[in-house]
Amino acid sequence: MSVSTAILEYDYNYDVPPIDLIYRGRFKGSFTLNIVLERPDGNTINLVNKNFSSPTWKDFRVAISNEAKKMLFKALPKDFKMYPLKQ
């Protein structure tokens, strides 16, 4: 088993994670992709936790916005209710 880490730093001055990030690559075998956003205040947000497996070489693509939405809804309590915003 091996672990690889990549750190991408860029200047982003907003509270909401960017929605235009796409992580892609090529793999063979099995691996887990974890993407964590670390804010300047030190808080971290888990955006992606996804498993991949293929016996042959295969391309993969993860759009951060789609995976982040899935992680957000997994973390919400079961009795959480959403209400429309009043205008």
C-alpha positions in Angstrom: 0.0 0.0 0.0 1.3 3.5 -0.8 -0.1 6.9 0.1 0.3 9.9 -2.2 -0.4 13.5 -1.2 -0.8 16.5 -3.4 -1.2 20.0 -2.0 -2.7 22.7 -4.3 -2.5 26.2 -2.9 -4.3 29.2 -4.4 -5.7 32.5 -3.3 -9.5 32.1 -2.8 -11.1 34.7 -0.5 -14.7 33.3 0.0 -16.4 31.1 2.6 -18.0 28.7 0.0 -15.8 26.1 -1.6 -15.1 26.7 -5.3 -17.4 24.8 -7.7 -15.2 24.7 -10.7 -12.5 22.3 -9.6 -12.2 19.0 -11.4 -9.7 16.3 -10.4 -8.9 13.7 -13.0 -6.3 11.1 -13.7 -5.6 7.5 -14.8 -5.3 4.4 -12.6 -5.2 0.7 -12.4 -6.1 -1.3 -9.3 -7.9 0.2 -6.3 -7.5 3.5 -4.5 -9.5 6.0 -2.4 -9.6 9.6 -3.3 -9.9 12.0 -0.4 -10.1 15.8 -1.0 -10.1 18.1 2.0 -10.4 21.9 1.8 -8.3 23.7 4.4 -9.5 27.2 5.0 -7.2 30.1 6.0 -8.7 30.0 9.5 -7.5 26.4 9.9 -11.0 24.8 9.6 -11.1 21.8 7.2 -14.0 20.6 5.1 -14.1 17.1 3.7 -15.3 17.5 0.1 -14.7 14.0 -1.5 -14.2 10.5 -0.2 -14.6 8.1 -3.1 -13.3 4.6 -3.9 -12.2 3.5 -7.4 -11.4 0.0 -8.6 -10.5 -1.4 -12.1 -8.4 -4.3 -13.2 -7.3 -2.4 -16.3 -6.0 1.2 -16.8 -8.9 3.6 -16.6 -9.5 7.3 -16.6 -11.3 8.9 -13.7 -12.9 12.4 -13.2 -14.3 13.9 -10.0 -16.1 17.2 -10.1 -15.7 18.8 -6.7 -19.2 20.5 -6.7 -21.1 17.2 -7.2 -19.1 15.2 -4.7 -19.2 18.0 -2.1 -23.0 18.1 -2.3 -23.1 14.3 -1.6 -20.8 14.7 1.4 -22.8 17.6 2.8 -26.1 15.7 2.7 -24.5 12.6 4.3 -23.4 14.8 7.2 -26.8 16.4 7.8 -29.0 14.9 10.6 -31.8 12.7 9.4 -34.4 15.1 10.9 -32.9 18.1 9.1 -35.5 20.1 7.2 -34.9 22.6 4.4 -37.2 25.6 4.0 -37.4 28.0 1.1 -35.8 31.4 1.6 -38.3 34.2 2.1 -38.0 37.1 -0.4 
